[in-house]
Amino acid sequence: MSPKDVIALAKEKGCKILDLRFMDFPGMWQNTSYPISELTEDCFEDGFGFDGSSIRGWQAINESDMLLMPQPETAFIDPFLAVPTLCLICNIADPVTKQDYTRDPRNIAKKACEYMTKTGIADTCYIGPEAEFFVFDDIRYNNNEHESYYHIDSQEAVWNTGRAEEGGNKGYKIRYKEGYFPVPPTDTLMDLRTEMVLKMIECGLDVECHHHEVATGGQCEIDMRFAPLLDMGDKMMKYKYVVKNCAMKAGKTATFMPKPLYNDNGSGMHTHISLWKGGEPLFAGTGYAGLSDMAMHAMGGILKHAAAIIAFTNPSTNSFKRLVPGFEAPVNLAYSQRNRSAALRIPMYSPSPKAKRIEFRCPDPTANPYLAFSALLMAALDGIENKIDPGSALDVNIYDLSPEEAANVPTTPGSLEEALVSLDEDHEFLLKGSVFTPDVIETWIDYKMENEVNAIKLRPHPHEFMMYYDI
């Protein structure tokens, strides 16, 4: 869409408010709104000023002025607000130089795509994330000097089989690890997911399917059709926005926390990646699982840099309560066409060369999509440029291996701190083309260490009282 098209769309839909949205450094959508009269062709060139020092991980107070630069191709009508509202996703720019801001996650994704094109390797990187989430009926939590707790409830959770319920308990509860694909009445969320899908379509998302996921207590998945990397970053933010708002309107609450429940499966965001050039797929070939040499080298790059990538694809302390053996968790840094405990899988659903892709199974939906997808692409490109060998496939059940054999299979970092240390030691591949900058890497590590890793270290855990109070 051009600026003229956007203005015409606003008039056609009777919009009265212009809402500008952008991504903060950790990965939350932010917004500011204006009367629709502020929407002019000039605003796409001039931008809108705001205080960058109030955004997490951004400017210092002495250099706080920044510009929101609306991107016309991102326009959509908000499907939830009472007043007709036109939304535009923005890039961030310096008000003096008009240069793109280096800590703007969307700008980093844009630069990753531009770098890919400059290498001559490919002209399009398609990304297909499979984000999972939980829908709960109630969530309460608190943490202070003298107490720490959370309380989750869901009408379909197995812990409620004996609860007295209004109208009588009907008993259709989902047992642990048995939530994959049940029909109603066991699946209580089918209508809600359908509403989410319809709202997503209104926002311009291409949705392929939706279903209940493995865990008890309302775990769901809605899959989008793959799209170019930058576009998919935008779509993931719309996706999360729709999921949360549909749940809220239904009197429920949705979370993308990877591991909100003990003793059951967590939520991942398996991410499919493929490279194309001139409209032709580059990952299809005659090698292992129908892959090309380029695809094998891309896997080599991803596996070599996996620990550093995970600092972006699994960026929360809670992420590593999912990345543990025994819950279909992809903790083994190897590749396979069938083994779902391997970090990289080659889907075999279709023989078409156009469907040939690599699935990186480690990510979870707490990731900032622009940064996560960019890091994944940069690792793949590094593997291709340096012809990195991914080693042998892991086509056996990892749990059937002897301890000696299993010890030879590298695994994912065991904590966010370990992942951040890996990123600190291995990030040269991210600096190519100035896609990520040293400042971005340093700021990411410092922010995560201070605000998340150390915040958890300093606080007693409720289970520690169970283990140690009476010693």
C-alpha positions as CSV (number, residue, x, y, z in Angstrom):
1,M,0.0,0.0,0.0
2,S,1.1,3.5,-0.7
3,P,0.4,6.5,1.7
4,K,-2.5,7.5,-0.6
5,D,-3.9,3.9,-0.3
6,V,-3.7,4.1,3.5
7,I,-5.5,7.4,3.6
8,A,-8.2,6.0,1.3
9,L,-8.6,2.9,3.5
10,A,-9.0,5.1,6.6
11,K,-11.8,7.1,4.9
12,E,-13.5,3.9,3.5
13,K,-13.6,2.4,7.0
14,G,-14.7,5.6,8.7
15,C,-11.6,5.6,11.0
16,K,-11.5,8.3,13.6
17,I,-8.2,7.4,15.3
18,L,-4.7,6.7,14.0
19,D,-2.8,4.2,16.2
20,L,1.0,3.9,15.8
21,R,2.6,0.6,17.0
22,F,6.2,-0.3,17.5
23,M,8.3,-2.9,19.2
24,D,10.4,-2.2,22.3
25,F,13.7,-3.9,22.8
26,P,12.6,-6.9,24.9
27,G,9.7,-7.7,22.6
28,M,6.5,-6.0,23.7
29,W,4.2,-4.0,21.4
30,Q,3.9,-0.3,22.3
31,N,1.5,2.3,20.8
32,T,0.4,5.9,20.8
33,S,-2.7,7.3,19.2
34,Y,-3.7,10.5,17.3
35,P,-6.9,11.9,15.7
36,I,-7.2,10.6,12.2
37,S,-6.7,14.2,10.9
38,E,-3.0,13.7,11.6
39,L,-2.8,11.0,8.9
40,T,-1.4,12.8,5.9
41,E,1.0,11.8,3.1
42,D,3.7,14.0,4.8
43,C,3.5,12.0,8.1
44,F,5.1,9.0,6.4
45,E,8.2,11.1,5.6
46,D,8.2,13.4,8.7
47,G,7.3,10.8,11.3
48,F,5.9,11.4,14.8
49,G,8.1,12.4,17.8
50,F,8.2,10.6,21.1
51,D,10.3,10.0,24.2
52,G,12.7,7.1,23.5
53,S,14.1,7.2,27.0
54,S,10.9,5.8,28.4
55,I,11.1,2.6,26.3
56,R,12.9,-0.4,27.9
57,G,16.5,-0.8,26.7
58,W,16.5,2.3,24.5
59,Q,17.8,5.9,24.7
60,A,19.4,7.7,27.6
61,I,17.5,10.7,29.1
62,N,19.9,13.2,27.4
63,E,19.2,11.9,23.9
64,S,15.6,10.9,24.3
65,D,13.9,12.4,21.2
66,M,13.1,9.8,18.5
67,L,10.7,9.5,15.6
68,L,8.0,6.9,14.8
69,M,8.1,6.3,11.0
70,P,4.8,4.7,9.8
71,Q,5.2,1.9,7.3
72,P,2.2,2.1,4.8
73,E,2.4,-1.6,3.9
74,T,1.6,-2.5,7.5
75,A,-1.8,-0.8,7.7
76,F,-4.8,-2.7,9.2
77,I,-8.0,-1.9,11.0
78,D,-8.0,-2.8,14.7
79,P,-10.8,-5.5,15.2
80,F,-11.3,-4.9,18.9
81,L,-11.5,-1.1,19.6
82,A,-15.0,0.5,19.9
83,V,-13.9,3.5,17.8
84,P,-12.8,2.7,14.2
85,T,-9.0,2.8,14.4
86,L,-6.4,2.5,11.7
87,C,-3.1,0.9,12.9
88,L,0.3,1.4,11.4
89,I,3.5,-0.4,12.4
90,C,6.4,1.9,12.6
91,N,10.2,1.9,12.3
92,I,12.2,4.1,14.7
93,A,14.5,6.8,13.4
94,D,16.8,9.5,14.8
95,P,15.1,12.9,14.6
96,V,18.3,14.7,13.5
97,T,19.9,12.3,11.0
98,K,16.7,10.4,10.1
99,Q,18.8,7.3,10.2
100,D,17.2,4.0,11.4
101,Y,17.7,3.4,15.1
102,T,20.1,0.5,15.6
103,R,18.2,-0.9,18.7
104,D,14.9,-1.0,16.8
105,P,14.1,-4.7,16.5
106,R,12.2,-4.2,13.3
107,N,15.1,-2.3,11.8
108,I,17.4,-5.2,12.7
109,A,15.1,-7.6,10.8
110,K,15.1,-5.3,7.8
111,K,18.9,-5.2,7.8
112,A,19.1,-9.0,8.0
113,C,17.0,-9.3,4.9
114,E,19.1,-6.7,3.1
115,Y,22.3,-8.4,4.1
116,M,21.0,-11.7,2.8
117,T,20.3,-10.1,-0.6
118,K,23.7,-8.5,-0.7
119,T,25.4,-11.9,-0.2
120,G,23.8,-13.1,-3.5
121,I,22.8,-16.3,-1.7
122,A,19.1,-15.7,-1.7
123,D,16.6,-12.9,-2.1
124,T,13.8,-14.2,0.2
125,C,13.9,-15.9,3.6
126,Y,10.5,-17.5,4.4
127,I,9.7,-18.0,8.1
128,G,6.9,-20.1,9.5
129,P,6.5,-20.0,13.3
130,E,4.2,-22.4,15.2
131,A,3.4,-20.5,18.3
132,E,1.7,-22.2,21.2
133,F,-0.1,-20.6,24.1
134,F,-2.3,-21.3,27.2
135,V,-5.8,-20.0,27.8
136,F,-6.7,-19.9,31.5
137,D,-9.8,-19.0,33.3
138,D,-8.0,-17.3,36.2
139,I,-4.5,-16.3,37.1
140,R,-3.3,-14.7,40.3
141,Y,0.4,-14.1,41.2
142,N,2.4,-11.9,43.6
143,N,6.0,-11.6,44.7
144,N,7.3,-9.3,47.5
145,E,9.4,-9.3,50.6
146,H,7.3,-11.8,52.5
147,E,5.4,-13.9,50.0
148,S,5.7,-15.4,46.5
149,Y,3.0,-17.4,44.7
150,Y,1.0,-18.0,41.6
151,H,-2.4,-19.6,41.2
152,I,-3.7,-20.9,37.8
153,D,-7.1,-22.3,37.1
154,S,-8.8,-23.8,34.0
155,Q,-12.2,-25.5,33.7
156,E,-10.7,-28.2,31.5
157,A,-7.6,-28.9,33.7
158,V,-7.2,-32.4,35.2
159,W,-6.8,-31.0,38.7
160,N,-10.5,-30.0,38.6
161,T,-12.0,-33.5,38.2
162,G,-13.2,-33.4,41.8
163,R,-14.3,-29.7,42.0
164,A,-17.9,-28.8,42.7
165,E,-19.0,-26.7,39.7
166,E,-22.1,-24.7,39.1
167,G,-24.6,-27.0,37.3
168,G,-22.5,-30.0,38.2
169,N,-19.0,-31.1,37.2
170,K,-19.3,-32.9,33.9
171,G,-16.0,-34.6,34.1
172,Y,-14.6,-33.9,30.7
173,K,-11.1,-32.9,31.8
174,I,-7.8,-33.3,29.9
175,R,-5.3,-35.6,31.6
176,Y,-1.7,-34.6,31.6
177,K,0.0,-34.9,28.2
178,E,-3.4,-36.0,26.6
179,G,-4.6,-32.7,25.2
180,Y,-3.5,-33.2,21.6
181,F,-6.5,-32.9,19.2
182,P,-9.5,-33.8,21.4
183,V,-13.0,-32.8,20.1
184,P,-15.5,-30.9,22.2
185,P,-16.8,-31.1,24.9
186,T,-13.3,-32.1,26.2
187,D,-11.8,-29.3,24.1
188,T,-13.7,-26.3,25.6
189,L,-11.8,-23.7,23.6
190,M,-12.7,-24.6,20.0
191,D,-15.1,-21.7,19.5
192,L,-12.7,-19.2,21.1
193,R,-9.8,-20.4,18.8
194,T,-12.1,-20.0,15.8
195,E,-12.9,-16.5,16.9
196,M,-9.2,-15.8,17.1
197,V,-8.7,-17.2,13.6
198,L,-11.4,-15.0,12.1
199,K,-10.0,-11.9,13.8
200,M,-6.5,-12.8,12.6
201,I,-7.8,-13.0,9.0
202,E,-9.4,-9.6,9.5
203,C,-5.9,-8.3,10.4
204,G,-4.4,-9.7,7.2
205,L,-2.9,-13.0,8.6
206,D,-3.0,-16.2,6.5
207,V,-4.1,-18.9,8.9
208,E,-3.7,-22.6,8.1
209,C,-5.2,-24.4,11.1
210,H,-5.9,-24.4,14.8
211,H,-6.1,-27.1,17.4
212,H,-5.8,-28.0,21.1
213,E,-2.2,-28.8,22.2
214,V,-0.8,-31.5,24.4
215,A,-1.0,-30.0,27.9
216,T,-3.9,-29.9,30.2
217,G,-5.4,-26.5,31.2
218,G,-6.0,-24.9,27.9
219,Q,-2.9,-25.2,25.7
220,C,-3.6,-24.2,22.1
221,E,-1.9,-23.7,18.7
222,I,-2.9,-21.6,15.7
223,D,-0.6,-21.9,12.7
224,M,0.0,-19.2,10.1
225,R,1.2,-19.7,6.5
226,F,4.9,-18.9,6.1
227,A,5.8,-15.4,5.0
228,P,9.0,-13.3,4.3
229,L,11.0,-12.7,7.5
230,L,10.1,-9.0,8.1
231,D,6.5,-9.5,7.2
232,M,6.3,-12.5,9.6
233,G,7.7,-10.4,12.4
234,D,4.8,-8.0,12.0
235,K,2.4,-10.9,11.7
236,M,3.6,-12.5,15.0
237,M,2.8,-9.3,16.8
238,K,-0.7,-9.1,15.3
239,Y,-1.1,-12.8,16.3
240,K,-0.2,-12.2,19.9
241,Y,-2.4,-9.1,20.0
242,V,-5.4,-11.0,18.7
243,V,-4.9,-14.0,21.0
244,K,-4.8,-11.9,24.1
245,N,-7.7,-9.7,23.2
246,C,-10.0,-12.5,22.1
247,A,-9.3,-14.3,25.4
248,M,-10.0,-11.2,27.4
249,K,-13.3,-10.5,25.7
250,A,-14.3,-14.1,26.4
251,G,-13.6,-13.6,30.1
252,K,-10.4,-15.6,30.0
253,T,-6.7,-14.8,29.9
254,A,-4.0,-16.0,27.4
255,T,-0.2,-16.4,28.1
256,F,2.8,-17.1,25.9
257,M,4.9,-18.1,28.9
258,P,6.8,-21.2,27.8
259,K,6.2,-23.2,31.0
260,P,3.4,-21.9,33.2
261,L,2.5,-25.4,34.4
262,Y,4.6,-27.9,36.3
263,N,4.5,-31.6,35.2
264,D,3.1,-31.0,31.7
265,N,4.3,-29.8,28.3
266,G,5.3,-26.2,27.8
267,S,4.7,-23.9,24.9
268,G,7.1,-23.7,22.0
269,M,7.4,-21.8,18.8
270,H,8.9,-24.2,16.3
271,T,10.2,-22.0,13.5
272,H,10.5,-23.2,9.9
273,I,13.0,-21.5,7.6
274,S,13.7,-21.7,3.9
275,L,15.7,-19.6,1.4
276,W,14.6,-18.8,-2.1
277,K,16.0,-17.0,-5.1
278,G,14.3,-15.8,-8.2
279,G,11.1,-17.6,-7.1
280,E,12.9,-21.0,-6.7
281,P,13.5,-22.9,-3.5
282,L,17.1,-23.4,-2.5
283,F,16.8,-26.0,0.2
284,A,15.5,-28.8,-2.0
285,G,18.0,-31.4,-3.3
286,T,19.0,-35.0,-3.4
287,G,20.8,-35.3,-0.1
288,Y,19.6,-36.4,3.3
289,A,15.8,-36.0,3.6
290,G,15.7,-34.4,0.2
291,L,17.9,-31.4,1.2
292,S,20.4,-29.5,-0.9
293,D,24.0,-28.9,0.1
294,M,23.0,-25.3,0.9
295,A,20.4,-26.5,3.3
296,M,22.9,-28.9,5.0
297,H,25.4,-26.0,5.4
298,A,22.6,-23.8,6.8
299,M,21.9,-26.5,9.4
300,G,25.6,-26.5,10.1
301,G,25.6,-22.8,10.8
302,I,22.5,-23.0,13.0
303,L,23.9,-25.9,15.1
304,K,27.3,-24.2,15.4
305,H,25.7,-21.0,16.7
306,A,22.7,-22.6,18.4
307,A,23.7,-21.7,22.0
308,A,24.1,-18.0,21.0
309,I,20.9,-18.0,18.9
310,I,18.9,-19.3,21.9
311,A,19.7,-16.1,23.8
312,F,17.2,-14.5,21.4
313,T,14.9,-17.4,20.6
314,N,14.4,-18.4,24.2
315,P,15.0,-15.1,26.0
316,S,13.3,-15.7,29.4
317,T,14.4,-17.6,32.6
318,N,11.1,-19.5,32.2
319,S,12.2,-20.7,28.7
320,F,14.6,-23.1,30.3
321,K,11.9,-24.8,32.4
322,R,10.6,-26.0,29.0
323,L,14.0,-27.0,27.5
324,V,14.4,-30.1,29.7
325,P,14.4,-33.8,28.6
326,G,11.2,-35.8,28.8
327,F,8.6,-33.4,27.5
328,E,9.2,-33.5,23.7
329,A,11.7,-30.7,24.3
330,P,14.2,-30.2,21.5
331,V,17.3,-30.2,23.8
332,N,19.7,-32.1,21.5
333,L,21.8,-30.0,19.2
334,A,21.5,-32.3,16.2
335,Y,19.3,-32.7,13.1
336,S,16.8,-35.4,12.1
337,Q,13.9,-36.0,9.7
338,R,11.8,-37.6,12.4
339,N,13.3,-37.2,15.9
340,R,11.4,-34.4,17.7
341,S,13.9,-34.2,20.5
342,A,16.5,-32.9,17.9
343,A,16.9,-29.1,17.7
344,L,16.5,-29.3,13.9
345,R,13.9,-31.4,12.1
346,I,13.3,-31.7,8.4
347,P,9.5,-32.0,7.9
348,M,8.5,-34.8,5.5
349,Y,4.8,-34.0,5.0
350,S,5.1,-33.1,1.3
351,P,7.4,-34.3,-1.5
352,S,7.2,-30.9,-3.2
353,P,10.6,-29.0,-3.5
354,K,8.7,-25.8,-2.5
355,A,7.8,-27.4,0.8
356,K,11.4,-28.3,1.7
357,R,12.5,-26.4,4.8
358,I,14.3,-26.7,8.1
359,E,12.4,-26.6,11.4
360,F,14.3,-25.1,14.4
361,R,12.4,-26.5,17.3
362,C,14.0,-24.7,20.2
363,P,12.3,-21.2,20.1
364,D,9.4,-20.3,22.3
365,P,6.9,-17.4,22.0
366,T,8.5,-15.1,24.6
367,A,11.0,-14.3,21.8
368,N,11.1,-10.9,20.1
369,P,10.3,-12.3,16.7
370,Y,12.3,-9.7,14.7
371,L,15.4,-10.5,16.7
372,A,14.9,-14.3,16.9
373,F,14.2,-14.7,13.1
374,S,17.1,-12.4,12.3
375,A,19.6,-14.4,14.4
376,L,18.4,-17.6,12.9
377,L,18.8,-16.3,9.4
378,M,22.3,-14.9,10.1
379,A,23.4,-18.3,11.5
380,A,22.1,-20.1,8.4
381,L,23.9,-17.6,6.1
382,D,27.1,-18.1,8.1
383,G,26.8,-21.8,7.6
384,I,26.3,-21.4,3.9
385,E,29.1,-18.9,3.4
386,N,31.6,-21.1,5.3
387,K,30.2,-24.5,4.2
388,I,29.8,-25.7,7.8
389,D,29.2,-29.5,8.1
390,P,26.3,-30.3,10.4
391,G,27.6,-33.7,11.1
392,S,25.6,-36.9,11.1
393,A,21.8,-37.1,11.6
394,L,20.3,-38.1,14.9
395,D,17.7,-40.6,13.7
396,V,17.6,-42.8,16.8
397,N,15.5,-42.3,20.0
398,I,17.9,-40.3,22.2
399,Y,16.4,-41.9,25.3
400,D,17.5,-45.3,24.0
401,L,21.1,-44.3,23.8
402,S,23.6,-45.5,26.4
403,P,24.9,-42.8,28.8
404,E,28.2,-42.9,26.9
405,E,26.5,-42.4,23.5
406,A,24.2,-39.6,24.8
407,A,27.2,-37.8,26.2
408,N,28.4,-37.2,22.7
409,V,25.3,-35.3,21.7
410,P,25.6,-31.6,22.5
411,T,22.6,-30.0,24.2
412,T,21.0,-26.6,24.5
413,P,22.1,-24.2,27.3
414,G,20.6,-25.1,30.7
415,S,19.7,-21.5,31.6
416,L,19.2,-18.0,30.3
417,E,22.5,-17.1,31.9
418,E,24.4,-19.8,30.0
419,A,22.8,-18.7,26.7
420,L,23.8,-15.1,27.3
421,V,27.4,-16.2,28.1
422,S,27.3,-18.1,24.8
423,L,26.1,-15.0,22.9
424,D,28.9,-12.9,24.5
425,E,31.5,-15.5,23.3
426,D,29.9,-16.1,19.9
427,H,28.3,-13.2,18.0
428,E,30.6,-12.2,15.2
429,F,28.3,-13.9,12.7
430,L,25.5,-11.5,13.9
431,L,27.7,-8.4,13.2
432,K,28.0,-9.1,9.5
433,G,26.5,-6.3,7.4
434,S,26.0,-4.3,10.7
435,V,22.7,-6.3,11.1
436,F,23.3,-6.5,14.8
437,T,25.7,-4.0,16.3
438,P,28.1,-4.5,19.3
439,D,25.9,-2.0,21.2
440,V,22.8,-4.2,20.5
441,I,24.5,-7.4,21.7
442,E,25.9,-5.7,24.8
443,T,22.7,-4.0,25.7
444,W,20.7,-7.2,25.2
445,I,23.1,-9.2,27.5
446,D,23.2,-6.4,30.1
447,Y,19.4,-5.9,30.1
448,K,18.6,-9.6,30.4
449,M,21.2,-10.2,33.1
450,E,20.2,-7.3,35.3
451,N,16.4,-7.4,34.9
452,E,15.8,-11.1,34.6
453,V,18.7,-13.4,35.5
454,N,19.7,-11.5,38.6
455,A,16.1,-10.8,39.6
456,I,15.4,-14.5,39.9
457,K,18.7,-15.2,41.6
458,L,17.9,-12.8,44.4
459,R,14.5,-14.2,45.3
460,P,13.7,-17.3,47.3
461,H,11.6,-19.8,45.4
462,P,8.4,-21.2,47.1
463,H,9.6,-24.8,46.5
464,E,12.8,-24.0,48.5
465,F,10.6,-23.8,51.6
466,M,9.3,-27.3,50.8
467,M,12.8,-28.6,50.6
468,Y,14.7,-26.7,53.3
469,Y,12.5,-25.0,55.8
470,D,12.7,-27.7,58.5
471,I,16.4,-28.5,58.1
